[in-house]
Amino acid sequence: MPASWPDAANLPALLLLDARTNTQDRFLTLQRIKQAPSLRHLPIIIFVLPIDSLISQCYGWQANSVIGLSATASLVPFLAGICRYWLQVNISPTG
């Protein structure tokens, strides 16, 4: 992990990880972010294949939301609704 992370003002408001391919790399990314004290508060939505064990693993690693989709499904139809909810409707804790 990098020695220093960007200050809070420069962090994204939402992270989307597509783990339908390169699954292990994306899971490692999720784990590292959630282990870093300065990053663990970031909401992460992860897309995985619709397999119960993968979905359970993601929640175990503290993903904020897990969406099961086939490897060939397009993310485009989901993105507007996801962003609208997480960035406009959802109320996150402060601090």
Biopython code that builds the backbone (N, CA, C, O; Angstrom):
import numpy as np
from Bio.PDB.StructureBuilder import StructureBuilder

atoms = [
    (1, "MET", "N", (0.847, -1.180, 0.000)),
    (1, "MET", "CA", (0.000, 0.000, 0.000)),
    (1, "MET", "C", (0.888, 1.237, 0.000)),
    (1, "MET", "O", (1.953, 1.233, 0.616)),
    (2, "PRO", "N", (0.461, 2.297, -0.684)),
    (2, "PRO", "CA", (1.254, 3.521, -0.695)),
    (2, "PRO", "C", (1.439, 4.075, 0.703)),
    (2, "PRO", "O", (0.594, 3.885, 1.578)),
    (3, "ALA", "N", (2.559, 4.764, 0.904)),
    (3, "ALA", "CA", (2.859, 5.332, 2.216)),
    (3, "ALA", "C", (1.851, 6.404, 2.602)),
    (3, "ALA", "O", (1.519, 6.543, 3.780)),
    (4, "SER", "N", (1.365, 7.155, 1.637)),
    (4, "SER", "CA", (0.375, 8.182, 1.960)),
    (4, "SER", "C", (-0.736, 8.165, 0.918)),
    (4, "SER", "O", (-0.520, 7.833, -0.247)),
    (5, "TRP", "N", (-1.905, 8.524, 1.363)),
    (5, "TRP", "CA", (-3.072, 8.568, 0.496)),
    (5, "TRP", "C", (-3.452, 10.014, 0.293)),
    (5, "TRP", "O", (-3.063, 10.863, 1.095)),
    (6, "PRO", "N", (-4.197, 10.326, -0.747)),
    (6, "PRO", "CA", (-4.650, 11.704, -0.952)),
    (6, "PRO", "C", (-5.486, 12.167, 0.235)),
    (6, "PRO", "O", (-6.101, 11.363, 0.936)),
    (7, "ASP", "N", (-5.492, 13.483, 0.442)),
    (7, "ASP", "CA", (-6.321, 13.994, 1.530)),
    (7, "ASP", "C", (-7.794, 13.785, 1.187)),
    (7, "ASP", "O", (-8.152, 13.547, 0.033)),
    (8, "ALA", "N", (-8.623, 13.875, 2.195)),
    (8, "ALA", "CA", (-10.047, 13.546, 2.049)),
    (8, "ALA", "C", (-10.736, 14.366, 0.966)),
    (8, "ALA", "O", (-11.668, 13.878, 0.327)),
    (9, "ALA", "N", (-10.298, 15.599, 0.750)),
    (9, "ALA", "CA", (-10.927, 16.446, -0.261)),
    (9, "ALA", "C", (-10.712, 15.916, -1.674)),
    (9, "ALA", "O", (-11.468, 16.256, -2.584)),
    (10, "ASN", "N", (-9.696, 15.090, -1.864)),
    (10, "ASN", "CA", (-9.380, 14.574, -3.195)),
    (10, "ASN", "C", (-9.807, 13.125, -3.406)),
    (10, "ASN", "O", (-9.491, 12.531, -4.437)),
    (11, "LEU", "N", (-10.510, 12.559, -2.454)),
    (11, "LEU", "CA", (-10.971, 11.178, -2.594)),
    (11, "LEU", "C", (-12.293, 11.140, -3.352)),
    (11, "LEU", "O", (-13.065, 12.098, -3.292)),
    (12, "PRO", "N", (-12.563, 10.056, -4.058)),
    (12, "PRO", "CA", (-13.852, 9.954, -4.760)),
    (12, "PRO", "C", (-15.002, 9.793, -3.770)),
    (12, "PRO", "O", (-14.809, 9.338, -2.643)),
    (13, "ALA", "N", (-16.186, 10.169, -4.204)),
    (13, "ALA", "CA", (-17.378, 10.018, -3.366)),
    (13, "ALA", "C", (-17.924, 8.602, -3.431)),
    (13, "ALA", "O", (-18.691, 8.195, -2.558)),
    (14, "LEU", "N", (-17.540, 7.847, -4.450)),
    (14, "LEU", "CA", (-18.061, 6.507, -4.672)),
    (14, "LEU", "C", (-17.076, 5.732, -5.529)),
    (14, "LEU", "O", (-16.511, 6.277, -6.477)),
    (15, "LEU", "N", (-16.866, 4.458, -5.197)),
    (15, "LEU", "CA", (-16.003, 3.587, -5.995)),
    (15, "LEU", "C", (-16.830, 2.449, -6.570)),
    (15, "LEU", "O", (-17.616, 1.820, -5.861)),
    (16, "LEU", "N", (-16.651, 2.191, -7.848)),
    (16, "LEU", "CA", (-17.298, 1.069, -8.522)),
    (16, "LEU", "C", (-16.214, 0.104, -8.960)),
    (16, "LEU", "O", (-15.274, 0.495, -9.652)),
    (17, "LEU", "N", (-16.337, -1.157, -8.563)),
    (17, "LEU", "CA", (-15.381, -2.185, -8.968)),
    (17, "LEU", "C", (-16.115, -3.251, -9.765)),
    (17, "LEU", "O", (-17.119, -3.798, -9.308)),
    (18, "ASP", "N", (-15.616, -3.542, -10.948)),
    (18, "ASP", "CA", (-16.197, -4.607, -11.765)),
    (18, "ASP", "C", (-15.334, -5.847, -11.588)),
    (18, "ASP", "O", (-14.267, -5.960, -12.191)),
    (19, "ALA", "N", (-15.797, -6.775, -10.762)),
    (19, "ALA", "CA", (-15.038, -7.994, -10.459)),
    (19, "ALA", "C", (-15.577, -9.198, -11.217)),
    (19, "ALA", "O", (-15.326, -10.340, -10.833)),
    (20, "ARG", "N", (-16.311, -8.950, -12.282)),
    (20, "ARG", "CA", (-16.807, -10.076, -13.076)),
    (20, "ARG", "C", (-15.668, -10.724, -13.852)),
    (20, "ARG", "O", (-15.750, -11.899, -14.211)),
    (21, "THR", "N", (-14.622, -9.978, -14.110)),
    (21, "THR", "CA", (-13.379, -10.500, -14.678)),
    (21, "THR", "C", (-12.259, -10.008, -13.770)),
    (21, "THR", "O", (-12.466, -9.067, -13.003)),
    (22, "ASN", "N", (-11.112, -10.600, -13.836)),
    (22, "ASN", "CA", (-10.005, -10.240, -12.938)),
    (22, "ASN", "C", (-10.473, -10.238, -11.486)),
    (22, "ASN", "O", (-10.142, -9.338, -10.715)),
    (23, "THR", "N", (-11.229, -11.238, -11.136)),
    (23, "THR", "CA", (-11.890, -11.300, -9.832)),
    (23, "THR", "C", (-10.923, -11.145, -8.668)),
    (23, "THR", "O", (-11.167, -10.331, -7.778)),
    (24, "GLN", "N", (-9.851, -11.890, -8.653)),
    (24, "GLN", "CA", (-8.933, -11.844, -7.512)),
    (24, "GLN", "C", (-8.291, -10.470, -7.358)),
    (24, "GLN", "O", (-8.129, -9.991, -6.236)),
    (25, "ASP", "N", (-7.924, -9.829, -8.465)),
    (25, "ASP", "CA", (-7.357, -8.480, -8.389)),
    (25, "ASP", "C", (-8.353, -7.502, -7.784)),
    (25, "ASP", "O", (-7.986, -6.676, -6.948)),
    (26, "ARG", "N", (-9.602, -7.591, -8.201)),
    (26, "ARG", "CA", (-10.624, -6.666, -7.685)),
    (26, "ARG", "C", (-10.922, -6.946, -6.214)),
    (26, "ARG", "O", (-11.138, -6.016, -5.437)),
    (27, "PHE", "N", (-10.935, -8.217, -5.829)),
    (27, "PHE", "CA", (-11.157, -8.546, -4.423)),
    (27, "PHE", "C", (-10.012, -8.022, -3.566)),
    (27, "PHE", "O", (-10.241, -7.528, -2.462)),
    (28, "LEU", "N", (-8.794, -8.124, -4.058)),
    (28, "LEU", "CA", (-7.643, -7.601, -3.327)),
    (28, "LEU", "C", (-7.750, -6.086, -3.188)),
    (28, "LEU", "O", (-7.435, -5.532, -2.134)),
    (29, "THR", "N", (-8.189, -5.425, -4.235)),
    (29, "THR", "CA", (-8.390, -3.975, -4.178)),
    (29, "THR", "C", (-9.418, -3.626, -3.111)),
    (29, "THR", "O", (-9.191, -2.724, -2.304)),
    (30, "LEU", "N", (-10.541, -4.326, -3.098)),
    (30, "LEU", "CA", (-11.580, -4.104, -2.093)),
    (30, "LEU", "C", (-11.019, -4.289, -0.688)),
    (30, "LEU", "O", (-11.239, -3.447, 0.182)),
    (31, "GLN", "N", (-10.302, -5.373, -0.462)),
    (31, "GLN", "CA", (-9.743, -5.651, 0.859)),
    (31, "GLN", "C", (-8.771, -4.560, 1.293)),
    (31, "GLN", "O", (-8.821, -4.106, 2.436)),
    (32, "ARG", "N", (-7.902, -4.142, 0.405)),
    (32, "ARG", "CA", (-6.898, -3.129, 0.764)),
    (32, "ARG", "C", (-7.535, -1.789, 1.083)),
    (32, "ARG", "O", (-7.121, -1.107, 2.021)),
    (33, "ILE", "N", (-8.527, -1.413, 0.315)),
    (33, "ILE", "CA", (-9.202, -0.143, 0.590)),
    (33, "ILE", "C", (-9.891, -0.197, 1.945)),
    (33, "ILE", "O", (-9.787, 0.745, 2.730)),
    (34, "LYS", "N", (-10.587, -1.279, 2.226)),
    (34, "LYS", "CA", (-11.322, -1.382, 3.484)),
    (34, "LYS", "C", (-10.400, -1.577, 4.690)),
    (34, "LYS", "O", (-10.833, -1.384, 5.826)),
    (35, "GLN", "N", (-9.146, -1.955, 4.467)),
    (35, "GLN", "CA", (-8.181, -2.084, 5.560)),
    (35, "GLN", "C", (-7.464, -0.771, 5.854)),
    (35, "GLN", "O", (-6.888, -0.613, 6.930)),
    (36, "ALA", "N", (-7.489, 0.160, 4.928)),
    (36, "ALA", "CA", (-6.784, 1.436, 5.100)),
    (36, "ALA", "C", (-7.658, 2.404, 5.898)),
    (36, "ALA", "O", (-8.748, 2.755, 5.447)),
    (37, "PRO", "N", (-7.203, 2.838, 7.066)),
    (37, "PRO", "CA", (-8.022, 3.726, 7.897)),
    (37, "PRO", "C", (-8.504, 4.984, 7.175)),
    (37, "PRO", "O", (-9.617, 5.448, 7.426)),
    (38, "SER", "N", (-7.695, 5.535, 6.295)),
    (38, "SER", "CA", (-8.082, 6.770, 5.615)),
    (38, "SER", "C", (-9.029, 6.539, 4.438)),
    (38, "SER", "O", (-9.555, 7.496, 3.870)),
    (39, "LEU", "N", (-9.250, 5.275, 4.069)),
    (39, "LEU", "CA", (-10.084, 4.971, 2.906)),
    (39, "LEU", "C", (-11.310, 4.129, 3.224)),
    (39, "LEU", "O", (-12.251, 4.092, 2.431)),
    (40, "ARG", "N", (-11.319, 3.460, 4.354)),
    (40, "ARG", "CA", (-12.370, 2.463, 4.622)),
    (40, "ARG", "C", (-13.780, 3.039, 4.626)),
    (40, "ARG", "O", (-14.751, 2.303, 4.455)),
    (41, "HIS", "N", (-13.897, 4.344, 4.819)),
    (41, "HIS", "CA", (-15.227, 4.972, 4.817)),
    (41, "HIS", "C", (-15.809, 5.135, 3.416)),
    (41, "HIS", "O", (-17.005, 5.389, 3.272)),
    (42, "LEU", "N", (-14.978, 4.991, 2.376)),
    (42, "LEU", "CA", (-15.460, 5.184, 1.011)),
    (42, "LEU", "C", (-16.479, 4.109, 0.639)),
    (42, "LEU", "O", (-16.220, 2.922, 0.834)),
    (43, "PRO", "N", (-17.620, 4.506, 0.111)),
    (43, "PRO", "CA", (-18.586, 3.498, -0.318)),
    (43, "PRO", "C", (-18.090, 2.787, -1.577)),
    (43, "PRO", "O", (-17.652, 3.422, -2.537)),
    (44, "ILE", "N", (-18.167, 1.464, -1.550)),
    (44, "ILE", "CA", (-17.731, 0.655, -2.683)),
    (44, "ILE", "C", (-18.877, -0.233, -3.131)),
    (44, "ILE", "O", (-19.451, -0.987, -2.346)),
    (45, "ILE", "N", (-19.194, -0.124, -4.405)),
    (45, "ILE", "CA", (-20.157, -1.017, -5.042)),
    (45, "ILE", "C", (-19.348, -1.938, -5.935)),
    (45, "ILE", "O", (-18.549, -1.479, -6.751)),
    (46, "ILE", "N", (-19.553, -3.225, -5.782)),
    (46, "ILE", "CA", (-18.791, -4.189, -6.566)),
    (46, "ILE", "C", (-19.739, -5.055, -7.390)),
    (46, "ILE", "O", (-20.749, -5.550, -6.890)),
    (47, "PHE", "N", (-19.394, -5.222, -8.645)),
    (47, "PHE", "CA", (-20.152, -6.074, -9.562)),
    (47, "PHE", "C", (-19.448, -7.420, -9.638)),
    (47, "PHE", "O", (-18.249, -7.482, -9.912)),
    (48, "VAL", "N", (-20.182, -8.490, -9.399)),
    (48, "VAL", "CA", (-19.625, -9.847, -9.454)),
    (48, "VAL", "C", (-20.571, -10.739, -10.245)),
    (48, "VAL", "O", (-21.709, -10.367, -10.532)),
    (49, "LEU", "N", (-20.084, -11.909, -10.588)),
    (49, "LEU", "CA", (-20.968, -12.902, -11.189)),
    (49, "LEU", "C", (-22.014, -13.288, -10.151)),
    (49, "LEU", "O", (-21.715, -13.267, -8.957)),
    (50, "PRO", "N", (-23.225, -13.639, -10.560)),
    (50, "PRO", "CA", (-24.286, -13.942, -9.596)),
    (50, "PRO", "C", (-24.106, -15.319, -8.949)),
    (50, "PRO", "O", (-24.882, -16.244, -9.189)),
    (51, "ILE", "N", (-23.082, -15.424, -8.138)),
    (51, "ILE", "CA", (-22.748, -16.662, -7.424)),
    (51, "ILE", "C", (-22.773, -16.330, -5.934)),
    (51, "ILE", "O", (-22.069, -15.428, -5.482)),
    (52, "ASP", "N", (-23.583, -17.060, -5.179)),
    (52, "ASP", "CA", (-23.775, -16.754, -3.759)),
    (52, "ASP", "C", (-22.469, -16.618, -2.992)),
    (52, "ASP", "O", (-22.332, -15.707, -2.176)),
    (53, "SER", "N", (-21.510, -17.499, -3.231)),
    (53, "SER", "CA", (-20.254, -17.448, -2.477)),
    (53, "SER", "C", (-19.472, -16.169, -2.775)),
    (53, "SER", "O", (-18.849, -15.610, -1.872)),
    (54, "LEU", "N", (-19.491, -15.698, -4.017)),
    (54, "LEU", "CA", (-18.805, -14.446, -4.358)),
    (54, "LEU", "C", (-19.485, -13.257, -3.694)),
    (54, "LEU", "O", (-18.824, -12.357, -3.176)),
    (55, "ILE", "N", (-20.798, -13.267, -3.716)),
    (55, "ILE", "CA", (-21.558, -12.186, -3.094)),
    (55, "ILE", "C", (-21.278, -12.142, -1.592)),
    (55, "ILE", "O", (-21.062, -11.067, -1.033)),
    (56, "SER", "N", (-21.282, -13.294, -0.945)),
    (56, "SER", "CA", (-20.995, -13.366, 0.492)),
    (56, "SER", "C", (-19.586, -12.881, 0.803)),
    (56, "SER", "O", (-19.377, -12.159, 1.777)),
    (57, "GLN", "N", (-18.620, -13.275, -0.023)),
    (57, "GLN", "CA", (-17.238, -12.825, 0.184)),
    (57, "GLN", "C", (-17.151, -11.305, 0.139)),
    (57, "GLN", "O", (-16.490, -10.695, 0.979)),
    (58, "CYS", "N", (-17.804, -10.703, -0.823)),
    (58, "CYS", "CA", (-17.731, -9.248, -0.963)),
    (58, "CYS", "C", (-18.309, -8.536, 0.255)),
    (58, "CYS", "O", (-17.729, -7.566, 0.744)),
    (59, "TYR", "N", (-19.442, -9.011, 0.742)),
    (59, "TYR", "CA", (-19.999, -8.406, 1.948)),
    (59, "TYR", "C", (-19.101, -8.674, 3.152)),
    (59, "TYR", "O", (-18.984, -7.828, 4.038)),
    (60, "GLY", "N", (-18.474, -9.831, 3.191)),
    (60, "GLY", "CA", (-17.528, -10.132, 4.265)),
    (60, "GLY", "C", (-16.334, -9.194, 4.269)),
    (60, "GLY", "O", (-15.754, -8.911, 5.317)),
    (61, "TRP", "N", (-15.978, -8.719, 3.093)),
    (61, "TRP", "CA", (-14.865, -7.770, 2.966)),
    (61, "TRP", "C", (-15.353, -6.329, 3.017)),
    (61, "TRP", "O", (-14.610, -5.410, 2.672)),
    (62, "GLN", "N", (-16.578, -6.129, 3.439)),
    (62, "GLN", "CA", (-17.173, -4.827, 3.719)),
    (62, "GLN", "C", (-17.540, -4.001, 2.494)),
    (62, "GLN", "O", (-17.532, -2.772, 2.553)),
    (63, "ALA", "N", (-17.860, -4.660, 1.386)),
    (63, "ALA", "CA", (-18.425, -3.910, 0.260)),
    (63, "ALA", "C", (-19.738, -3.298, 0.736)),
    (63, "ALA", "O", (-20.460, -3.915, 1.520)),
    (64, "ASN", "N", (-20.049, -2.113, 0.279)),
    (64, "ASN", "CA", (-21.285, -1.464, 0.689)),
    (64, "ASN", "C", (-22.490, -1.979, -0.083)),
    (64, "ASN", "O", (-23.616, -1.963, 0.415)),
    (65, "SER", "N", (-22.240, -2.433, -1.297)),
    (65, "SER", "CA", (-23.299, -3.013, -2.108)),
    (65, "SER", "C", (-22.665, -3.982, -3.089)),
    (65, "SER", "O", (-21.574, -3.736, -3.602)),
    (66, "VAL", "N", (-23.356, -5.085, -3.348)),
    (66, "VAL", "CA", (-22.880, -6.094, -4.293)),
    (66, "VAL", "C", (-23.989, -6.323, -5.311)),
    (66, "VAL", "O", (-25.144, -6.550, -4.953)),
    (67, "ILE", "N", (-23.618, -6.260, -6.581)),
    (67, "ILE", "CA", (-24.581, -6.470, -7.653)),
    (67, "ILE", "C", (-24.114, -7.655, -8.482)),
    (67, "ILE", "O", (-23.011, -7.644, -9.030)),
    (68, "GLY", "N", (-24.955, -8.676, -8.571)),
    (68, "GLY", "CA", (-24.621, -9.867, -9.340)),
    (68, "GLY", "C", (-25.106, -9.748, -10.777)),
    (68, "GLY", "O", (-26.300, -9.597, -11.032)),
    (69, "LEU", "N", (-24.163, -9.818, -11.711)),
    (69, "LEU", "CA", (-24.477, -9.723, -13.141)),
    (69, "LEU", "C", (-23.648, -10.730, -13.916)),
    (69, "LEU", "O", (-22.541, -11.079, -13.508)),
    (70, "SER", "N", (-24.183, -11.193, -15.028)),
    (70, "SER", "CA", (-23.401, -12.087, -15.882)),
    (70, "SER", "C", (-22.225, -11.314, -16.471)),
    (70, "SER", "O", (-22.230, -10.084, -16.506)),
    (71, "ALA", "N", (-21.228, -12.044, -16.929)),
    (71, "ALA", "CA", (-20.025, -11.420, -17.486)),
    (71, "ALA", "C", (-20.328, -10.630, -18.751)),
    (71, "ALA", "O", (-19.578, -9.721, -19.105)),
    (72, "THR", "N", (-21.409, -10.962, -19.432)),
    (72, "THR", "CA", (-21.735, -10.279, -20.684)),
    (72, "THR", "C", (-22.733, -9.136, -20.511)),
    (72, "THR", "O", (-22.989, -8.397, -21.461)),
    (73, "ALA", "N", (-23.294, -8.982, -19.325)),
    (73, "ALA", "CA", (-24.275, -7.918, -19.092)),
    (73, "ALA", "C", (-23.587, -6.557, -19.090)),
    (73, "ALA", "O", (-22.477, -6.413, -18.578)),
    (74, "SER", "N", (-24.243, -5.578, -19.657)),
    (74, "SER", "CA", (-23.721, -4.218, -19.692)),
    (74, "SER", "C", (-23.999, -3.516, -18.365)),
    (74, "SER", "O", (-25.068, -3.681, -17.777)),
    (75, "LEU", "N", (-23.034, -2.736, -17.904)),
    (75, "LEU", "CA", (-23.214, -1.956, -16.679)),
    (75, "LEU", "C", (-23.986, -0.667, -16.942)),
    (75, "LEU", "O", (-24.552, -0.078, -16.021)),
    (76, "VAL", "N", (-24.006, -0.236, -18.183)),
    (76, "VAL", "CA", (-24.583, 1.060, -18.532)),
    (76, "VAL", "C", (-25.999, 1.258, -17.988)),
    (76, "VAL", "O", (-26.273, 2.319, -17.427)),
    (77, "PRO", "N", (-26.910, 0.296, -18.126)),
    (77, "PRO", "CA", (-28.269, 0.531, -17.618)),
    (77, "PRO", "C", (-28.329, 0.749, -16.102)),
    (77, "PRO", "O", (-29.292, 1.335, -15.606)),
    (78, "PHE", "N", (-27.345, 0.299, -15.380)),
    (78, "PHE", "CA", (-27.352, 0.400, -13.923)),
    (78, "PHE", "C", (-26.704, 1.683, -13.407)),
    (78, "PHE", "O", (-27.049, 2.157, -12.325)),
    (79, "LEU", "N", (-25.776, 2.242, -14.164)),
    (79, "LEU", "CA", (-24.928, 3.311, -13.646)),
    (79, "LEU", "C", (-25.679, 4.571, -13.244)),
    (79, "LEU", "O", (-25.386, 5.130, -12.187)),
    (80, "ALA", "N", (-26.619, 5.034, -14.026)),
    (80, "ALA", "CA", (-27.337, 6.261, -13.682)),
    (80, "ALA", "C", (-28.094, 6.103, -12.369)),
    (80, "ALA", "O", (-28.043, 6.988, -11.515)),
    (81, "GLY", "N", (-28.792, 4.990, -12.200)),
    (81, "GLY", "CA", (-29.540, 4.761, -10.963)),
    (81, "GLY", "C", (-28.637, 4.609, -9.753)),
    (81, "GLY", "O", (-28.932, 5.133, -8.679)),
    (82, "ILE", "N", (-27.540, 3.893, -9.929)),
    (82, "ILE", "CA", (-26.586, 3.701, -8.836)),
    (82, "ILE", "C", (-26.003, 5.036, -8.398)),
    (82, "ILE", "O", (-25.984, 5.352, -7.208)),
    (83, "CYS", "N", (-25.533, 5.808, -9.348)),
    (83, "CYS", "CA", (-24.928, 7.099, -9.010)),
    (83, "CYS", "C", (-25.950, 8.048, -8.398)),
    (83, "CYS", "O", (-25.645, 8.761, -7.442)),
    (84, "ARG", "N", (-27.148, 8.059, -8.938)),
    (84, "ARG", "CA", (-28.194, 8.923, -8.383)),
    (84, "ARG", "C", (-28.451, 8.552, -6.924)),
    (84, "ARG", "O", (-28.511, 9.433, -6.066)),
    (85, "TYR", "N", (-28.602, 7.277, -6.637)),
    (85, "TYR", "CA", (-28.863, 6.860, -5.258)),
    (85, "TYR", "C", (-27.696, 7.218, -4.336)),
    (85, "TYR", "O", (-27.889, 7.903, -3.332)),
    (86, "TRP", "N", (-26.485, 6.756, -4.672)),
    (86, "TRP", "CA", (-25.355, 6.924, -3.761)),
    (86, "TRP", "C", (-24.890, 8.365, -3.623)),
    (86, "TRP", "O", (-24.388, 8.747, -2.567)),
    (87, "LEU", "N", (-25.046, 9.172, -4.666)),
    (87, "LEU", "CA", (-24.519, 10.531, -4.627)),
    (87, "LEU", "C", (-25.571, 11.584, -4.316)),
    (87, "LEU", "O", (-25.222, 12.699, -3.930)),
    (88, "GLN", "N", (-26.858, 11.259, -4.475)),
    (88, "GLN", "CA", (-27.895, 12.261, -4.242)),
    (88, "GLN", "C", (-28.896, 11.872, -3.161)),
    (88, "GLN", "O", (-29.375, 12.742, -2.434)),
    (89, "VAL", "N", (-29.221, 10.601, -3.038)),
    (89, "VAL", "CA", (-30.262, 10.164, -2.105)),
    (89, "VAL", "C", (-29.672, 9.662, -0.792)),
    (89, "VAL", "O", (-30.137, 10.045, 0.281)),
    (90, "ASN", "N", (-28.664, 8.819, -0.866)),
    (90, "ASN", "CA", (-28.055, 8.207, 0.313)),
    (90, "ASN", "C", (-27.475, 9.266, 1.248)),
    (90, "ASN", "O", (-26.876, 10.242, 0.796)),
    (91, "ILE", "N", (-27.652, 9.069, 2.533)),
    (91, "ILE", "CA", (-27.044, 9.939, 3.540)),
    (91, "ILE", "C", (-25.975, 9.125, 4.246)),
    (91, "ILE", "O", (-26.273, 8.155, 4.943)),
    (92, "SER", "N", (-24.723, 9.531, 4.057)),
    (92, "SER", "CA", (-23.594, 8.825, 4.660)),
    (92, "SER", "C", (-23.215, 9.470, 5.977)),
    (92, "SER", "O", (-23.456, 10.661, 6.177)),
    (93, "PRO", "N", (-22.620, 8.693, 6.883)),
    (93, "PRO", "CA", (-22.156, 9.290, 8.134)),
    (93, "PRO", "C", (-21.034, 10.283, 7.852)),
    (93, "PRO", "O", (-20.279, 10.120, 6.893)),
    (94, "THR", "N", (-20.929, 11.293, 8.676)),
    (94, "THR", "CA", (-19.846, 12.269, 8.524)),
    (94, "THR", "C", (-18.737, 11.933, 9.492)),
    (94, "THR", "O", (-18.924, 11.193, 10.458)),
    (95, "GLY", "N", (-17.579, 12.494, 9.208)),
    (95, "GLY", "CA", (-16.444, 12.278, 10.113)),
    (95, "GLY", "C", (-15.636, 11.222, 9.610)),
    (95, "GLY", "O", (-14.624, 10.874, 10.220)),
]
sb = StructureBuilder()
sb.init_structure("model")
sb.init_model(0)
sb.init_chain("A")
sb.init_seg("    ")
for serial, (resi, resn, name, xyz) in enumerate(atoms, 1):
    if name == "N":
        sb.init_residue(resn, " ", resi, " ")
    sb.init_atom(name, np.array(xyz, "f"), 0.0, 1.0, " ", f" {name:<3s}", serial, name[0])
structure = sb.get_structure()
